Amino acid sequence: MNGSRLRRAILAGCDHVEAQRRELNRINVFPVPDGDTGTNLALTVRAIRDHLRRAPRSDLAGVAREAAEASIMGARGNSGMMLSHFLLGFAEAVEGESRLDTAGFTSAMEAGVTGLYQAMENPVEGTILTVMRETVERARDLDEPDFLPYLNTILDEAKASLERTPDLLPSLREAGVVDAGGKGFVHLLEGVTVLVTTGKVGLAEGATDGGAGAGSGTAASSAPGVGQGDVLTAAAHRAEAEPDSQYRYCTEGLVRGDGLPSSQAVREVLREKGDSLVVVRSGGLLKVHIHTDDPDDVFQYLRTLGRLDTHKAEDMQVQQAVLARHGVGGAARRPVALVTESANDLPESVIRAHGIHVVPLLLLEGEKVLRDGVDISAEEFHARMDAGGELPTTSQPSPADFLTAFAQAGEEGDEILYLGLSSALSGTYASADAAAGRMEELDDPRPLHRIDTRGASILQGLLVLRAAELAELGVPPTAIVREIRRLRGHSGMLFTVDTLERLLASGRVSRGKAFFARLLDVKPILELSAEGRVEPVGKARGRDKVLSAALEVLAQRVPPGTSGVRFGIVHVGCPEVIPGVRAELEARYEPDEILEGPATAVLATHLGPGAWGIGWSVDDGSGAAELFRE
């Protein structure tokens, strides 16, 4: 196995796991019967898949390292965190290697399992841990140099181990299901084995056990001795089950920094704050998962270690209440699933942490269509702008694109909340409106709530992020809509452009104004108004005076010392401005958080290289009393 083969194998396994998310959600019982193991694993492997498809590395060690780091960034839930730990151990074991035989592959898997057990605060047998360990133990006994029979043999052992999980965990046996995380690992191996055996990628969702590489049907999901027609859905069990975890919030945080403590040191601090604790550390990244009753206490500690890049806390009691309402056979759902567009400019890590569905805006190059953030990243587009040449035009997603996103969100959420790009700037919101009128076309349409954020870029992103946080706490969607509309009145965005060429090309600036601006070296300070339109609010003579001019306008909108403020900083091909802007914001305010990153390609093409902006949102807590009244 070389790097390109390992890359194809991981991609095939990830695709197969994601295709089985509904079944994994259905059987999810341990440690909390909240019906989201499939969703969490799907989001974890999606992060791996998306990163590997963009990553240039093709050597074996590089592919393994890229997959491990992507899994840490995207890991969600117990099983996602454990999978990332396994991949990290695998990657460390193959460092410096260019090829692996079956014995080397076994050694790397063994390193992954050993590292995972050492990292667990309280390893529980009957879970993905057991399936991984017993699979590796069987692999160690093999003397098989050919990967094809090798993979088929360890897959058979993984399936057999999975079927034994109810013997080890009473909650599984009572529900008549196998462990959902363990089944996810089996599906990962299945995807790899199907690729090697047939040259094809994955099986259809819900395919039944039909020999080598299959095994994703209902029978494989039941406990031994339970007939296929008598299998209890986990939804039925969850309605009355006492969760193995006694804590309320599924809490996760991703920290970046130099000199981060060891995962063991972090576990020693956090072990008294909850259970289901998993800590993964790789270089300058540290990821924590814990079930706790005090997420803020966990977040405060993590902030002492470095920059808290992402954090989320989901109310598992609310999730279980939603599942109970659907009864036997009901699909696993979260209370609210969020949809927005790629114009939001939230960092990818934040999008993945909260499981937000993003509809890509479009870039048109003649007959070629590029999906913003999918076919081309912001950084790639910025590099193309620096290289010169003709830039693409932009277009909004079609109603069909939105309908697809609403359908996907409806598989996860009891209700759907869409937060759209300002209708005063784009026809995107109208496209989503058209899709909303076609919701009856879906097999299982869910209630859809819509908000015109009257924003774009990081302003829109800050509102989306707050909506995601409220949804995870169980706030009803109609209350979230009210709160986001209230919050929009305390939010805004200022930005500046280094050149008016792109605004001139789009017709947003006249040729006369552009001429005099160039002549006098005037840099405009622009604002997204309360109506969601771009308006000039200031100017500066020369690039070195832009920041002070922008901060003067910001001080009029948000007085220095204001509490409860969250900022976002975006740029177009000029990351060097970020540290200076961040330092000024931290000196003048005590922000709850400062997000930062590149402006998405669709926005960058209208603003041009050297543009940057500051978004803000002030939450004074005045709306808190109304949030849970419904």
C-alpha positions in Angstrom: 0.0 0.0 0.0 1.4 3.4 -1.0 0.1 6.9 -0.4 -2.3 7.1 -3.3 -3.8 3.7 -2.4 -4.2 4.7 1.3 -5.8 7.9 0.2 -8.4 6.1 -2.0 -9.0 3.6 0.8 -9.7 6.3 3.4 -12.0 8.1 1.0 -13.9 5.0 0.2 -14.3 4.2 3.9 -15.5 7.7 4.7 -18.1 7.7 1.9 -19.5 4.4 3.1 -19.8 5.6 6.7 -21.5 8.7 5.7 -24.0 6.7 3.6 -25.0 4.8 6.8 -25.7 7.7 9.1 -29.5 7.0 9.4 -29.0 3.5 10.5 -26.3 4.5 13.0 -28.6 7.2 14.4 -31.4 4.6 14.7 -29.4 2.2 16.9 -27.6 4.8 19.0 -28.0 4.0 22.7 -24.7 4.4 24.5 -23.5 6.5 26.3 -26.5 8.7 25.8 -29.6 7.7 23.8 -29.7 10.9 21.8 -29.8 9.4 18.3 -26.8 11.3 16.8 -23.9 8.9 16.5 -24.5 8.5 12.8 -24.7 12.3 12.3 -21.5 12.8 14.4 -19.6 10.1 12.6 -20.8 11.4 9.2 -19.6 14.9 10.1 -16.3 13.5 11.3 -15.6 11.5 8.1 -16.9 14.3 5.9 -14.2 16.5 7.4 -11.6 13.9 6.5 -12.9 13.3 3.0 -13.2 16.9 2.1 -9.7 17.7 3.4 -8.1 14.7 1.6 -9.8 15.7 -1.7 -8.2 19.1 -1.5 -4.9 18.1 0.1 -1.9 18.0 -2.3 0.0 15.3 -0.3 0.3 11.9 -1.9 3.0 10.2 0.1 1.8 7.6 2.6 2.9 9.3 5.8 1.6 12.6 4.5 -1.9 11.2 3.7 -2.1 9.5 7.1 -1.1 12.7 8.9 -3.6 14.8 6.8 -6.4 12.4 7.6 -5.6 12.4 11.3 -5.5 16.2 11.6 -8.6 16.6 9.6 -10.4 14.1 11.8 -9.3 16.1 14.9 -10.7 19.3 13.4 -14.0 17.7 12.4 -14.4 15.2 15.2 -17.9 15.2 16.8 -19.2 13.0 19.6 -17.6 10.1 21.5 -17.2 7.9 18.5 -15.8 10.7 16.2 -13.3 11.6 18.9 -12.2 8.0 19.3 -11.9 7.5 15.6 -9.6 10.6 15.4 -7.5 9.3 18.2 -7.1 5.9 16.3 -6.1 7.7 13.1 -3.6 9.9 15.0 -1.9 6.8 16.4 -1.9 5.2 13.0 -0.4 8.3 11.4 2.4 8.5 14.1 3.2 4.8 13.5 3.7 5.3 9.7 5.7 8.6 9.9 8.6 8.4 7.4 7.1 5.3 5.6 6.4 5.4 1.9 4.9 1.9 1.6 3.2 -0.6 3.9 2.8 -4.4 3.7 0.0 -6.1 5.7 2.3 -6.5 8.7 3.1 -2.8 8.7 -0.6 -2.0 8.4 -1.4 -4.2 11.4 1.3 -2.5 13.4 0.0 0.9 12.5 -3.6 -0.1 13.5 -2.3 -1.5 16.8 -0.6 1.8 17.5 -3.9 3.5 16.9 -5.7 1.2 19.3 -3.0 1.4 22.0 -3.0 5.2 21.9 -6.8 5.3 22.1 -6.9 3.1 25.2 -4.2 5.1 26.9 -6.1 8.3 26.1 -9.5 7.1 27.5 -10.3 8.2 31.1 -12.6 5.2 31.5 -12.5 2.8 28.6 -15.8 1.0 28.2 -15.9 -2.4 26.5 -18.8 -3.2 24.2 -18.1 0.0 22.2 -16.0 1.0 19.2 -13.0 0.4 21.4 -13.7 -3.3 21.6 -14.4 -3.7 17.9 -11.1 -1.9 17.0 -9.1 -3.9 19.6 -10.5 -7.3 18.6 -10.0 -6.5 14.9 -6.4 -5.7 15.5 -5.9 -8.8 17.6 -7.2 -11.0 14.7 -4.9 -9.1 12.3 -1.9 -9.9 14.5 -2.6 -13.6 14.2 -2.6 -13.5 10.4 0.3 -14.4 8.2 -1.2 -13.1 5.0 0.8 -10.9 2.6 -2.0 -10.2 0.2 -4.2 -7.2 1.2 -7.4 -8.7 -0.4 -7.8 -11.8 1.8 -6.2 -9.8 4.7 -9.0 -7.2 4.6 -11.8 -9.7 4.2 -10.5 -11.6 7.2 -10.3 -8.6 9.5 -13.6 -7.3 8.3 -15.2 -10.7 9.3 -13.7 -10.3 12.7 -14.9 -6.8 13.0 -18.4 -7.9 12.2 -18.2 -10.8 14.7 -16.9 -8.4 17.4 -19.7 -6.0 16.7 -22.3 -8.7 17.2 -20.8 -9.5 20.6 -21.1 -5.9 21.9 -24.5 -6.4 23.5 -23.0 -9.1 25.7 -20.7 -6.4 27.2 -23.1 -3.5 27.5 -26.6 -4.0 29.2 -28.0 -0.9 27.5 -27.3 -2.4 24.1 -28.8 -5.8 25.1 -32.0 -4.1 26.4 -32.5 -2.1 23.3 -31.8 -5.1 21.0 -29.0 -3.3 19.1 -25.3 -3.4 18.6 -23.0 -0.4 19.4 -23.5 2.4 16.9 -19.9 3.6 17.0 -18.6 0.1 16.6 -20.8 -0.4 13.6 -19.5 2.8 12.2 -15.9 1.3 12.4 -17.2 -1.8 10.6 -18.6 0.4 7.8 -15.3 2.1 7.5 -13.6 -1.3 6.9 -16.4 -2.3 4.6 -15.9 0.7 2.4 -12.2 -0.1 2.1 -12.8 -3.8 1.4 -15.5 -3.0 -1.2 -13.0 -0.8 -3.0 -10.2 -3.4 -3.0 -12.6 -6.2 -3.9 -14.7 -4.6 -6.6 -13.0 -1.3 -7.5 -16.3 0.4 -6.5 -16.8 3.0 -3.8 -19.4 2.1 -1.1 -22.8 0.6 -1.1 -26.2 2.3 -1.2 -27.6 3.6 2.0 -29.4 0.8 3.9 -28.1 -2.0 1.7 -28.5 -5.4 3.1 -25.9 -7.9 4.0 -25.0 -9.6 0.8 -21.5 -11.1 1.3 -18.1 -9.5 1.3 -18.2 -5.8 2.0 -21.9 -5.7 2.8 -23.5 -6.2 6.2 -25.3 -2.9 6.6 -28.8 -4.3 6.8 -31.1 -4.5 9.7 -30.0 -8.0 10.8 -26.4 -6.8 11.3 -27.8 -4.1 13.6 -29.6 -6.4 16.0 -28.4 -8.2 19.1 -27.8 -11.9 18.9 -30.9 -13.9 19.2 -33.2 -11.1 18.1 -35.0 -11.8 14.8 -34.9 -9.2 12.0 -38.7 -8.6 12.2 -38.5 -8.2 16.0 -35.6 -5.7 16.2 -36.4 -2.9 18.6 -35.6 0.5 17.2 -33.4 2.5 19.5 -36.0 5.3 19.3 -38.4 3.0 21.3 -35.8 2.2 23.9 -34.6 5.8 24.2 -38.1 7.0 25.1 -37.8 5.2 28.5 -34.1 4.6 28.8 -31.9 6.0 31.6 -28.7 7.3 29.9 -25.4 5.9 30.9 -24.1 9.4 31.2 -25.8 11.5 34.0 -24.7 14.8 32.7 -26.7 17.2 30.5 -24.5 18.9 27.9 -22.4 17.2 25.2 -19.5 19.7 25.2 -16.6 20.0 22.8 -13.8 22.5 22.2 -10.9 22.9 19.8 -7.8 24.8 21.1 -4.9 26.1 19.0 -1.6 27.2 20.4 2.1 26.6 21.0 3.2 24.7 24.0 -0.2 23.0 24.6 -0.2 20.6 27.6 -0.3 16.9 27.1 -3.7 15.2 26.7 -3.1 13.4 30.0 -2.6 16.8 31.8 -5.9 18.1 30.4 -7.7 14.9 31.4 -6.5 15.3 35.0 -8.0 18.8 35.2 -11.3 17.9 33.4 -12.0 14.4 34.9 -14.0 15.9 37.8 -16.1 18.0 35.6 -18.1 15.3 33.8 -17.8 11.9 32.0 -17.4 10.5 28.5 -14.1 12.5 28.5 -11.9 12.2 25.4 -8.9 14.4 24.8 -6.9 14.4 21.5 -3.7 16.4 21.0 -1.6 16.7 17.9 1.0 19.4 17.6 -0.7 22.8 17.9 -4.2 21.3 18.1 -6.1 20.1 21.2 -9.6 18.7 20.9 -11.8 17.9 24.0 -15.1 16.1 24.3 -16.9 15.8 27.6 -20.4 15.4 29.0 -20.8 18.0 31.7 -23.3 20.2 33.5 -21.2 23.3 33.3 -19.9 23.9 29.7 -18.8 27.4 30.5 -16.4 26.1 33.2 -14.9 23.8 30.6 -14.5 26.6 28.1 -13.0 29.0 30.6 -10.3 26.4 31.4 -9.6 25.7 27.7 -9.1 29.4 27.1 -6.2 29.3 29.5 -4.4 26.8 27.3 -4.5 28.7 24.0 -7.0 30.2 21.5 -10.4 28.5 21.8 -11.0 28.1 18.1 -14.4 26.4 18.3 -16.7 25.4 21.1 -20.2 23.9 21.4 -22.6 22.6 24.0 -25.6 20.5 23.1 -28.5 19.9 25.5 -28.9 16.1 25.4 -32.1 16.2 27.4 -33.7 18.3 24.7 -32.5 15.8 22.0 -34.0 12.9 23.9 -37.3 14.7 24.3 -37.5 15.2 20.5 -36.7 11.6 19.9 -39.4 10.5 22.4 -42.0 12.6 20.6 -41.4 10.6 17.4 -42.0 7.3 19.1 -41.2 3.8 17.7 -39.8 4.0 14.2 -39.3 7.7 14.3 -36.3 9.0 12.5 -33.5 10.4 14.8 -33.7 14.2 14.9 -32.2 17.2 16.6 -34.5 20.0 17.6 -33.3 22.4 14.9 -31.0 22.0 11.9 -29.4 25.2 10.4 -28.9 26.1 6.7 -27.1 29.1 5.3 -24.9 30.0 2.3 -21.2 30.1 1.7 -21.2 33.9 2.0 -21.2 33.6 5.8 -17.4 33.6 6.2 -17.4 31.5 9.4 -14.2 29.5 9.7 -14.6 25.9 8.4 -13.8 24.6 11.9 -16.8 26.5 13.3 -19.2 25.3 10.5 -18.1 21.7 11.2 -18.3 22.0 15.0 -21.9 23.0 14.8 -23.0 20.8 11.9 -24.3 23.8 9.9 -25.5 23.0 6.3 -24.0 25.4 3.8 -25.3 26.0 0.3 -22.4 27.1 -1.9 -22.8 30.2 -4.0 -21.5 29.9 -7.6 -18.6 31.2 -9.7 -19.0 31.1 -13.4 -16.0 30.9 -15.8 -17.5 30.6 -19.2 -19.2 27.2 -19.3 -17.5 26.1 -16.1 -19.3 26.4 -12.7 -17.3 26.4 -9.5 -19.1 25.9 -6.2 -17.8 28.4 -3.6 -15.9 26.6 -0.8 -16.3 23.2 -2.5 -14.6 23.3 -5.8 -12.3 26.3 -4.8 -11.3 27.5 -1.4 -11.0 31.1 -0.3 -7.3 30.9 -0.1 -7.0 29.4 -3.6 -9.2 32.1 -5.1 -7.2 34.8 -3.3 -4.0 33.4 -4.9 -5.6 33.5 -8.3 -6.6 37.1 -7.8 -3.0 38.0 -7.0 -1.8 36.3 -10.2 -4.0 38.6 -12.2 -6.2 37.7 -15.2 -9.9 37.8 -15.7 -12.1 36.9 -12.7 -15.3 34.8 -12.8 -18.7 36.2 -12.5 -20.9 35.1 -9.6 -24.4 33.5 -9.4 -26.8 32.5 -6.7 -27.7 28.9 -6.0 -30.8 27.5 -7.7 -34.0 26.7 -5.8 -33.2 23.1 -6.4 -29.9 23.5 -4.6 -31.7 24.9 -1.6 -34.3 22.2 -1.7 -31.6 19.6 -1.5 -30.0 21.3 1.5 -33.4 21.6 3.2 -34.0 17.9 2.7 -30.6 17.0 4.2 -31.2 19.3 7.1 -34.6 17.7 7.6 -33.0 14.3 8.1 -31.2 15.7 11.2 -33.5 18.3 12.6 -37.1 18.3 13.8 -37.4 21.8 12.3 -35.2 23.7 9.9 -33.9 27.3 10.3 -32.5 29.1 7.3 -30.4 32.3 7.7 -29.9 34.0 4.4 -27.6 36.5 2.7 -29.1 40.0 2.6 -31.9 40.2 0.1 -30.8 43.8 -0.6 -27.4 42.5 -2.0 -28.4 39.3 -3.8 -31.2 37.3 -5.2 -30.1 34.3 -3.1 -32.8 34.8 -0.4 -35.4 34.8 -3.2 -34.0 31.6 -4.5 -34.4 30.0 -1.0 -37.9 31.4 -0.8 -38.8 29.7 -4.1 -37.4 26.4 -2.6 -39.5 26.9 0.5 -42.6 26.9 -1.7 -41.6 23.4 -3.0 -41.1 21.8 0.4 -44.1 19.5 -0.2 -42.0 17.7 -2.9 -39.9 16.2 -0.1 -40.7 12.8 1.3 -40.7 14.1 4.9 -41.0 17.9 4.8 -40.1 19.6 8.1 -41.2 23.0 9.3 -39.0 25.7 7.8 -38.2 29.1 9.4 -36.5 31.8 7.4 -34.5 34.9 8.4 -33.1 37.6 6.1 -30.0 38.4 8.1 -29.6 41.7 6.2 -26.0 40.8 6.4 -23.1 39.2 4.5 -19.7 37.9 5.2 -18.8 37.6 8.9 -21.8 39.6 10.0 -24.1 37.0 8.6 -21.7 34.4 10.1 -22.0 35.8 13.6 -25.8 35.6 13.5 -25.6 32.1 12.1 -23.3 31.0 14.9 -25.5 32.5 17.6 -28.5 30.7 16.1 -26.6 27.4 16.2 -25.7 27.9 19.8 -29.3 28.6 20.8 -30.5 25.6 18.8 -28.1 23.4 20.6 -29.5 24.6 23.9 -33.0 23.6 22.9 -34.4 27.1 22.2 -37.6 26.8 20.1 -37.0 27.9 16.5 -39.6 30.7 16.6 -37.8 32.1 19.6 -34.5 31.8 17.8 -35.9 33.8 14.9 -37.1 36.6 17.2 -33.7 36.6 19.1 -31.6 36.8 15.9 -33.8 39.6 14.5 -33.3 41.5 17.8 -29.6 40.7 17.8 -29.3 42.1 14.2 -30.1 45.5 15.6 -27.0 45.3 17.8 -24.8 43.9 15.0 -23.0 45.3 12.0 -20.0 45.3 9.7 -17.4 47.8 8.5 -15.0 47.0 5.6 -12.6 48.7 3.4 -11.2 48.0 0.0 -7.6 48.6 -1.2 -8.7 49.3 -4.8 -12.1 50.2 -6.3 -11.5 48.2 -9.4 -13.8 45.3 -8.4 -16.5 47.5 -7.1 -16.3 49.5 -10.3 -16.5 46.3 -12.4 -19.7 45.3 -10.5 -21.3 48.7 -11.0 -21.3 49.6 -7.3 -19.0 52.6 -7.7 -19.0 55.1 -10.5 -16.0 55.7 -12.8 -15.7 59.3 -11.6 -15.5 58.3 -7.9 -13.0 55.6 -8.7 -10.8 58.0 -10.6 -10.6 60.6 -7.8 -10.1 57.9 -5.2 -7.1 56.6 -7.1 -5.8 60.1 -7.7 -6.0 61.0 -4.0 -5.2 57.6 -2.6 -8.5 57.5 -0.7 -9.5 54.3 1.0 -13.3 54.2 1.7 -14.8 52.9 4.9 -18.0 51.1 4.0 -20.8 49.7 6.2 -23.5 47.1 5.8 -26.5 49.2 6.9 -29.5 48.1 9.0 -31.3 47.4 5.8 -28.5 45.2 4.5 -27.1 47.6 1.9 -23.5 48.8 1.4 -23.1 52.5 2.4 -20.0 54.7 2.7 -19.4 56.0 6.3 -15.9 57.3 6.2 -12.6 57.5 4.3 -8.9 57.6 4.9 -6.0 59.0 2.9 -3.5 56.2 2.5 -3.4 52.6 3.6 -1.7 53.2 6.9 -4.6 55.4 8.2 -7.4 53.0 7.3 -7.4 51.0 10.6 -7.6 54.1 12.8 -10.4 55.5 10.6 -12.4 52.3 10.8 -11.9 52.1 14.6 -13.3 55.6 14.9 -16.5 54.6 13.1 -16.6 51.3 15.1 -16.5 53.3 18.4 -19.6 55.2 17.4 -21.4 51.9 16.8 -19.9 49.9 19.7 -18.5 52.1 22.5 -15.2 50.9 23.9 -15.7 48.8 27.0 -19.0 47.3 25.8 -19.5 43.9 27.2 -20.9 40.8 25.5 -19.4 41.7 22.1 -18.2 39.1 19.6 -16.1 40.2 16.7 -15.1 38.7 13.4 -12.2 39.8 11.1 -12.1 38.8 7.4 -9.6 39.6 4.6 -9.0 39.2 0.9 -5.5 38.0 0.4 -4.0 40.1 3.2 -3.7 38.0 6.3 -1.0 40.3 7.6 -3.7 42.8 8.7 -5.3 40.4 11.1 -2.8 40.6 14.0 -3.0 44.4 14.1 -6.8 44.6 13.9 -7.1 41.9 16.6 -4.7 43.7 18.9 -6.6 47.0 18.6 -10.0 45.2 19.3 -8.5 43.5 22.3 -7.1 46.7 23.7 -10.4 48.7 23.3 -12.8 46.0 24.3 -13.0 42.8 26.3 -14.5 40.6 23.5 -16.1 37.3 24.2 -14.5 36.0 21.0 -12.7 37.1 17.9 -13.2 35.0 14.8 -10.8 35.4 11.8 -10.3 34.1 8.4 -10.3 34.7 4.6 -13.4 36.1 2.8 -15.2 33.6 0.6 -14.4 33.7 -3.1 -17.8 35.1 -4.2 -17.3 38.1 -1.9 -13.6 38.4 -2.7 -14.3 38.8 -6.4 -16.5 41.9 -5.7 -14.1 43.5 -3.2 -10.6 42.8 -4.7 -7.2 42.0 -3.1 -6.3 43.9 0.0 -9.9 44.3 1.3 -10.7 43.5 4.9 -13.5 44.0 7.4 -14.7 43.8 11.0 -18.1 42.4 12.0 -19.6 42.5 15.4 -22.5 41.3 17.4 -23.4 42.6 20.9 -25.5 40.3 23.1 -26.4 42.2 26.3 -28.5 39.3 27.5 -31.8 41.4 27.4 -33.5 38.7 25.2 -32.6 35.8 27.4 -35.8 35.8 29.4 -37.9 35.2 26.3 -36.0 32.3 24.8 -37.6 29.4 26.6 -41.1 30.6 27.1 -42.6 28.5 24.3 
